[in-house]
Every structure is written in C-alpha cells, then in structure tokens.
Amino acid sequence: MSDSNNNNKTVVVAMSGGVDSSVAALLLHKQGYNVIGVTMRLFPYEDNNASKLNKSCCSLDDVEDARSVCRKIGAKHYFLNFEKEFNEHVINYFVSEYQKGRTPFPCLACNDRLKFDFLLRRAEFLKADYIATGHYATILNKDGKFELVKGEDETKDQSYVLFNLNQKIMKKLKLPIGIYSKIKIREIASEFELINADKPDSQDICFIPDRDYKKYINKKVKNTEGNIVDSSGNVLGEHAGIHNFTIGQRKGLGIETSGKPIFVTNIYSDTNNVEVGPSQELMKKNVSLSSVNFISGEKPLENIKLKAKIRYKSFPASGKLNYLENGDIKFIFDEPQRAITPGQALVFYKDNMVLGGGFIEFDKSFNENKSARAVKLTS
C-alpha cells in the first residue's frame, strides 16, 4: 500500500537481477517511493565464461532481469561500473587473506565497501534519500537509535553479513524483505509477474563461478613451499603454499595418515607451516577479534551473556565478551567450538538483535609456543 509520506522520497535499490532485490524494489515502489535501480558491473564480462557466469550473480542476463523489473514498475535503472572498487576491495582482499593463511569472506567485503559505502555515495550524487538492498534482515528505529534484527525467515537470515553496519548508514538504509519468508517473496514476485520470480538463488562466489577457488588463487600468487607438521612440530610432509589450506580442512592434505582422520588445525604465516591433527585439536573456546564494530556505537557491558556465530551457516552459541587492558577484544564461548577460522567473522547476538561483530584472528597467546615448536625439523 502506498504511503503519501513517501511520494517525494527517492530510494536507490542495489539490484543484482535476483528475485530478492527485485521484490525489494517492487515493495518500495508499492510503498510510494521513487525507486532507482542500480546494478553494479563488478568485472569485465569478456574475461569470463558466460555460461558459467549464468550460474552465479552479476551476469549480463542478470543485468537485463534487473532492467526488466525496473521497466515494469516504472523505475529508472542504471548500470554502474564498479570494477575498480571491486578489484581493490574484494578480489585483492580475497587473495591477500589466503596468502596470510586466513579464510576470507568476500561477501562481507562486498557489502561493507560496495553495497553500502560506495552505493551511499552514488545515492547522494543522485540526490536520493535512501538506499536499499534485498537482504533478509530488518532495521528497527527505537527513538532515533537503529537496531539490526534477524530476518523473519531463519533459513535465509543474512544478519550475519551485516554486522559492520553503523548508525549513519542505517539511518539511510531500507531492508524491505526482511519481514517475509523466501516462499512469500517468490509469491509476491509471481503475483506481479516479475521475470525472475522462479529464478534460482545464486550460490557461488560471483568471480569464481566454477567454485574452484584454489585454481583461481594459484593463478594469482607464487607458490611458497613449507612443511606440514603435527602439534609437536614433527614434519609429516611438504606443501606448495599456505593459501591452499583452511582451518578444519581434511581433504587434499597430501600426506599419509595412520587411518585416523586428521585436519588442518593451525596455519603459521610466519614460518609457512601448516599444522594438522585429530578433530579434538580443532576445539577452542577463546576467540581473538579485530576490527570490532558495535552497531549502536557503544560497547556492551563486559561479561554480558551473548550468543555468537563463527561462520555464516553455524548455529549461535553462548559466551561472553572480554575487554583486555591493551584494548583487544575476545569472545569466550561457554563450550568449545569446532574450527574457529581466522579471517571469518564472529557476530554476536542478544536474542534476535545483532549487537556487532569482528574478524577472527590467530590467537597469539595460544600459538606463541606452538609456533616455535612448529618450525622444528626432524629426520
């Protein structure tokens, strides 16, 4: 239903060509906003296999789908070149993190710098009042303070990837589909005969549509050989580069085992060694964090009971924040968590509200002595 209060308001909607962002644009149009659709060109299409890109997002077909939806609702559509920004803030970050033995989450970088930061700047240039995306989450205005709440559809909730939002951005941001289930979103798209009502969801990293990230990274970095060691520093084998490994990895280790499954338990960028061990060595409670963001702009009380997720698809687990004297922040789980992975985000929740989060770091105090042992060579 249209709201006359919105008739003079303009909103720029980030449109990937998928059903979620398309319905976001449709809903805002029905609410009376003047909608402008923006689709981002993130990489040169001539450098990619078109048939593969169709399995991902951001293909030329996706651009046409977004344009078709805008035509249907009478909205302007712009196809803007973000190749430079995407290469600098997403692709370079992605490769650099693997070179450091970390496991990046490129969608976080894309959200943080492109979909919000740069999109907001473009919106200001277009003299728009708001920006919007098709994320499954909700923003609540509580007396001028903005809160981020999980999406209604628990199976599609994307609040995890939005932990870096702040009050300035949230004041300008609309998330219109967060109150709906995915089934309802498709029903709305079908009701209004949107071209992408039945379009499958994108599953791949958009710039690696064949999902072979190792092949992609190996084309961009030089191999730096190192040792595969156990927790005592005994050398079990060699590897061609730490960028080929991630915490919790079991397959592709290239070493003989005694039959018991072993996993990557630590990666040492200073010595270029990869440590492996049984699954119990993956279990940890303490998480060191960097670049911590609190959405409210204020730190929660220390030792307050919260829940946190260590990866996008994990279940929230109970624990508490710990503020160190040197300014560092840790999260301490009540029970050990499996394969806490540096480079991924830890996001903390109070009930359904996202308080913030940070990036998981190697625990220096835990690894200090082990790193020294890990360089030991045995015959």
C-alpha positions as CSV (number, residue, x, y, z in Angstrom):
1,M,0.0,0.0,0.0
2,S,1.3,3.4,-1.0
3,D,2.2,5.9,1.8
4,S,1.7,9.5,0.7
5,N,4.6,10.5,3.1
6,N,7.0,8.6,0.8
7,N,5.9,10.2,-2.5
8,N,8.6,12.8,-2.5
9,K,11.3,10.3,-1.3
10,T,13.8,8.6,-3.6
11,V,15.5,5.3,-2.8
12,V,18.4,3.7,-4.7
13,V,18.0,-0.1,-4.7
14,A,21.0,-2.3,-5.3
15,M,19.6,-4.8,-7.9
16,S,21.6,-8.0,-8.7
17,G,18.9,-9.3,-11.0
18,G,17.8,-11.9,-8.5
19,V,14.3,-12.2,-7.1
20,D,15.1,-10.8,-3.6
21,S,16.4,-7.4,-4.7
22,S,13.7,-7.2,-7.4
23,V,11.0,-7.7,-4.8
24,A,12.7,-5.2,-2.6
25,A,12.4,-2.6,-5.4
26,L,8.8,-3.6,-6.0
27,L,7.8,-3.3,-2.4
28,L,9.4,0.1,-2.1
29,H,7.6,1.2,-5.3
30,K,4.3,0.0,-3.8
31,Q,5.0,2.0,-0.6
32,G,5.1,5.2,-2.7
33,Y,8.9,5.7,-3.1
34,N,10.5,6.9,-6.2
35,V,12.7,3.9,-7.0
36,I,16.0,4.0,-8.9
37,G,17.6,0.6,-9.6
38,V,21.3,0.2,-9.7
39,T,23.2,-2.8,-10.9
40,M,26.9,-3.0,-10.4
41,R,29.3,-4.1,-13.1
42,L,32.0,-5.8,-11.0
43,F,34.3,-7.4,-13.5
44,P,34.9,-7.4,-17.3
45,Y,32.4,-9.9,-18.8
46,E,34.7,-10.7,-21.7
47,D,37.2,-12.2,-19.2
48,N,34.6,-14.8,-18.0
49,N,32.8,-17.7,-19.5
50,A,29.3,-16.5,-20.0
51,S,27.7,-19.9,-19.5
52,K,29.5,-20.3,-16.1
53,L,28.5,-16.8,-15.1
54,N,24.9,-17.6,-15.6
55,K,25.2,-20.0,-12.6
56,S,26.4,-17.1,-10.5
57,C,25.2,-13.5,-10.0
58,C,26.2,-10.4,-12.0
59,S,25.9,-11.9,-15.5
60,L,24.7,-9.9,-18.4
61,D,21.4,-11.8,-18.1
62,D,21.1,-10.6,-14.5
63,V,21.5,-7.0,-15.7
64,E,18.7,-7.5,-18.2
65,D,16.5,-9.1,-15.5
66,A,17.0,-6.1,-13.2
67,R,16.3,-3.7,-16.0
68,S,13.1,-5.6,-16.9
69,V,11.8,-5.3,-13.3
70,C,12.6,-1.6,-13.3
71,R,10.7,-1.1,-16.6
72,K,7.7,-3.0,-15.1
73,I,7.5,-0.7,-12.0
74,G,8.3,2.5,-14.0
75,A,11.7,3.0,-12.3
76,K,14.9,4.3,-13.7
77,H,17.8,1.8,-14.0
78,Y,21.5,2.5,-14.0
79,F,24.3,0.0,-14.8
80,L,27.3,1.4,-13.0
81,N,30.9,0.4,-13.3
82,F,32.4,-0.7,-10.0
83,E,35.2,-2.9,-11.5
84,K,38.0,-0.8,-9.9
85,E,36.4,-0.8,-6.5
86,F,35.5,-4.5,-6.6
87,N,39.0,-5.5,-7.7
88,E,40.6,-3.4,-4.9
89,H,38.3,-4.1,-2.0
90,V,37.1,-7.6,-2.8
91,I,39.3,-9.6,-5.1
92,N,42.6,-8.2,-3.8
93,Y,41.4,-8.7,-0.2
94,F,40.3,-12.3,-1.1
95,V,43.7,-13.3,-2.5
96,S,45.7,-11.5,0.2
97,E,43.8,-13.2,3.0
98,Y,44.6,-16.7,1.7
99,Q,48.3,-15.7,1.3
100,K,48.3,-14.9,5.0
101,G,46.8,-18.3,5.9
102,R,43.4,-16.8,6.6
103,T,40.0,-17.7,5.1
104,P,38.2,-14.6,3.8
105,F,34.5,-14.0,3.3
106,P,34.3,-11.8,0.2
107,C,30.6,-11.1,0.5
108,L,31.3,-9.2,3.7
109,A,33.8,-7.0,1.9
110,C,31.4,-6.5,-1.0
111,N,28.6,-5.5,1.4
112,D,30.8,-3.2,3.5
113,R,32.6,-1.3,0.8
114,L,30.4,-1.5,-2.3
115,K,26.8,-2.1,-1.4
116,F,26.8,0.4,1.4
117,D,29.7,2.7,1.3
118,F,30.1,3.4,-2.4
119,L,26.3,2.9,-3.1
120,L,25.5,5.5,-0.5
121,R,27.9,7.9,-2.2
122,R,26.2,7.3,-5.6
123,A,22.8,7.8,-3.9
124,E,23.9,11.2,-2.6
125,F,25.1,12.1,-6.1
126,L,21.7,11.2,-7.4
127,K,20.1,13.2,-4.6
128,A,18.3,10.2,-3.2
129,D,17.0,10.0,0.3
130,Y,17.7,6.3,1.0
131,I,19.5,3.2,-0.3
132,A,18.0,-0.4,-0.1
133,T,19.1,-4.0,-0.6
134,G,17.4,-7.4,-0.8
135,H,19.0,-8.7,2.4
136,Y,16.9,-10.9,4.8
137,A,17.2,-8.7,7.9
138,T,15.2,-5.9,9.5
139,I,16.1,-2.4,10.8
140,L,14.1,-1.1,13.7
141,N,14.0,2.6,14.7
142,K,13.9,2.9,18.5
143,D,13.6,6.6,19.4
144,G,16.2,7.5,16.8
145,K,18.5,4.6,17.6
146,F,18.6,1.9,14.9
147,E,18.8,-1.8,15.6
148,L,19.5,-4.7,13.3
149,V,17.3,-7.7,13.8
150,K,17.4,-11.1,12.2
151,G,15.3,-11.8,9.2
152,E,11.9,-13.4,9.7
153,D,12.9,-16.5,7.7
154,E,15.6,-18.2,9.8
155,T,16.7,-20.3,6.9
156,K,17.5,-17.2,4.8
157,D,18.6,-14.8,7.6
158,Q,21.5,-12.6,6.4
159,S,22.1,-10.5,9.5
160,Y,25.5,-12.2,9.9
161,V,26.9,-10.4,6.9
162,L,25.6,-7.0,8.0
163,F,27.4,-6.8,11.4
164,N,29.5,-3.9,10.1
165,L,26.6,-1.5,9.7
166,N,26.6,1.7,11.7
167,Q,24.0,4.3,12.8
168,K,24.9,6.7,9.9
169,I,24.3,4.0,7.2
170,M,21.2,2.5,8.9
171,K,19.5,5.9,9.0
172,K,19.6,5.8,5.2
173,L,19.1,2.1,4.7
174,K,15.9,0.2,3.8
175,L,15.7,-3.6,4.1
176,P,12.1,-4.2,2.9
177,I,12.1,-8.0,2.5
178,G,13.4,-9.0,6.0
179,I,9.8,-9.4,7.4
180,Y,9.0,-12.0,4.8
181,S,9.8,-15.7,4.2
182,K,11.5,-16.7,1.0
183,I,8.3,-18.5,-0.1
184,K,6.4,-15.3,0.3
185,I,8.9,-13.3,-1.7
186,R,8.5,-15.7,-4.6
187,E,4.7,-15.5,-4.3
188,I,4.9,-11.7,-4.4
189,A,7.2,-11.9,-7.5
190,S,4.8,-14.3,-9.2
191,E,1.7,-12.2,-8.3
192,F,3.3,-9.2,-10.1
193,E,4.7,-11.3,-12.9
194,L,8.3,-10.4,-12.4
195,I,10.6,-12.1,-14.9
196,N,12.8,-13.7,-12.2
197,A,10.0,-15.0,-9.9
198,D,11.3,-18.6,-10.2
199,K,15.0,-17.8,-10.8
200,P,17.3,-20.0,-8.7
201,D,19.3,-18.3,-5.9
202,S,22.9,-17.6,-6.6
203,Q,25.2,-20.0,-4.6
204,D,28.7,-19.2,-5.9
205,I,31.3,-16.6,-5.3
206,C,30.5,-14.3,-8.2
207,F,34.0,-14.0,-9.5
208,I,34.7,-17.8,-9.2
209,P,31.6,-19.4,-10.7
210,D,33.2,-22.9,-11.0
211,R,33.8,-22.8,-7.2
212,D,37.5,-23.8,-7.7
213,Y,39.0,-21.1,-5.5
214,K,42.3,-22.9,-5.3
215,K,42.8,-22.8,-9.0
216,Y,41.8,-19.1,-9.0
217,I,44.3,-18.2,-6.3
218,N,47.1,-20.2,-7.7
219,K,46.9,-18.2,-10.9
220,K,47.4,-15.0,-8.9
221,V,50.1,-16.0,-6.4
222,K,53.5,-17.6,-6.3
223,N,53.8,-20.9,-4.5
224,T,55.8,-20.7,-1.3
225,E,56.7,-24.1,0.0
226,G,56.5,-25.1,3.6
227,N,56.1,-28.1,5.9
228,I,53.1,-29.9,7.2
229,V,53.7,-30.6,10.9
230,D,51.9,-32.1,13.8
231,S,51.3,-30.3,17.1
232,S,54.7,-31.4,18.4
233,G,56.5,-29.9,15.4
234,N,57.3,-33.2,13.7
235,V,57.4,-32.8,9.9
236,L,54.9,-35.1,8.1
237,G,55.2,-33.7,4.6
238,E,55.5,-30.6,2.5
239,H,53.1,-28.3,0.7
240,A,53.2,-25.7,-2.1
241,G,51.7,-22.8,-0.2
242,I,49.6,-22.0,2.8
243,H,47.0,-20.4,0.5
244,N,45.9,-23.9,-0.3
245,F,44.7,-24.6,3.2
246,T,42.0,-23.5,5.7
247,I,41.3,-24.4,9.3
248,G,39.2,-27.6,9.6
249,Q,40.2,-28.9,6.1
250,R,40.5,-32.7,5.8
251,K,40.8,-33.4,2.1
252,G,43.8,-32.7,-0.1
253,L,46.5,-32.6,2.6
254,G,48.8,-34.7,0.5
255,I,50.2,-36.8,3.4
256,E,49.9,-40.4,4.5
257,T,48.0,-41.0,7.7
258,S,47.5,-43.9,10.1
259,G,43.9,-44.3,9.1
260,K,42.5,-41.8,11.6
261,P,41.1,-38.6,10.1
262,I,43.3,-35.6,10.5
263,F,42.5,-31.9,9.9
264,V,44.3,-28.6,9.5
265,T,44.4,-27.2,13.0
266,N,46.7,-24.2,12.6
267,I,48.4,-22.2,9.9
268,Y,51.6,-20.3,10.6
269,S,52.2,-17.5,8.1
270,D,55.5,-16.5,9.8
271,T,57.0,-20.0,9.3
272,N,54.8,-21.0,6.3
273,N,54.0,-24.2,8.2
274,V,50.6,-26.0,8.3
275,E,49.8,-27.9,11.4
276,V,47.5,-30.9,11.3
277,G,46.0,-33.1,14.0
278,P,42.9,-35.0,15.2
279,S,39.5,-33.4,15.4
280,Q,39.8,-32.7,19.1
281,E,42.6,-30.2,18.4
282,L,40.1,-28.1,16.4
283,M,38.0,-27.4,19.5
284,K,38.6,-24.0,21.2
285,K,36.7,-21.6,23.4
286,N,38.7,-18.3,23.2
287,V,38.4,-16.1,20.1
288,S,40.6,-13.1,19.5
289,L,38.9,-10.4,17.4
290,S,40.0,-7.4,15.3
291,S,38.1,-4.5,13.7
292,V,35.2,-5.0,16.1
293,N,32.1,-3.0,15.3
294,F,29.2,-2.3,17.6
295,I,26.2,-1.2,15.7
296,S,24.9,1.1,18.4
297,G,28.3,2.8,18.6
298,E,28.6,1.7,22.3
299,K,30.3,-1.3,23.8
300,P,28.1,-3.8,25.6
301,L,28.9,-4.5,29.2
302,E,31.7,-6.8,29.8
303,N,30.8,-10.4,30.7
304,I,27.3,-9.9,29.5
305,K,25.8,-13.2,28.2
306,L,25.5,-13.2,24.4
307,K,25.3,-15.7,21.6
308,A,27.8,-15.7,18.7
309,K,28.2,-17.3,15.3
310,I,31.7,-18.1,14.0
311,R,30.6,-18.6,10.4
312,Y,27.6,-17.8,8.2
313,K,25.9,-21.2,8.5
314,S,26.8,-22.0,12.1
315,F,24.4,-22.0,15.0
316,P,24.8,-19.3,17.6
317,A,26.5,-20.5,20.8
318,S,26.6,-18.8,24.3
319,G,29.5,-16.9,25.6
320,K,30.7,-13.5,26.8
321,L,32.8,-10.6,25.6
322,N,36.1,-9.9,27.3
323,Y,37.8,-6.5,27.1
324,L,41.6,-6.6,27.6
325,E,43.7,-3.9,29.1
326,N,45.6,-3.3,25.8
327,G,42.3,-2.6,24.0
328,D,41.9,-6.0,22.4
329,I,38.6,-7.8,22.5
330,K,37.9,-11.5,22.9
331,F,34.9,-13.6,22.9
332,I,34.9,-16.6,25.2
333,F,32.4,-19.4,24.5
334,D,30.9,-21.5,27.3
335,E,31.6,-24.6,25.3
336,P,34.5,-25.3,22.8
337,Q,33.6,-24.6,19.2
338,R,34.9,-26.5,16.2
339,A,37.3,-25.0,13.6
340,I,37.3,-21.3,14.6
341,T,38.8,-19.9,11.5
342,P,40.9,-16.7,11.2
343,G,39.6,-14.3,8.6
344,Q,35.9,-15.3,9.1
345,A,33.6,-13.1,11.2
346,L,32.3,-13.7,14.7
347,V,29.0,-12.0,15.1
348,F,27.3,-11.5,18.5
349,Y,23.6,-11.5,19.1
350,K,21.3,-10.5,22.0
351,D,18.2,-12.6,21.3
352,N,17.3,-11.7,17.7
353,M,19.2,-8.4,17.7
354,V,22.7,-8.1,16.2
355,L,25.0,-6.2,18.5
356,G,28.0,-6.3,16.2
357,G,31.0,-8.4,15.5
358,G,34.6,-8.6,14.4
359,F,37.1,-10.6,12.4
360,I,38.6,-13.7,13.9
361,E,42.4,-13.5,14.4
362,F,45.0,-16.1,15.2
363,D,45.3,-16.3,19.0
364,K,48.8,-15.1,19.6
365,S,48.9,-16.2,23.2
366,F,47.8,-19.7,22.3
367,N,50.0,-20.1,19.3
368,E,53.2,-18.4,20.6
369,N,54.9,-21.5,21.9
370,K,53.3,-23.9,19.3
371,S,54.7,-21.7,16.5
372,A,58.2,-22.1,17.9
373,R,57.7,-25.9,18.1
374,A,56.2,-26.0,14.6
375,V,59.5,-24.9,13.0
376,K,61.3,-27.9,14.4
377,L,62.7,-30.3,11.8
378,T,63.1,-34.0,12.5
379,S,64.8,-36.5,10.4
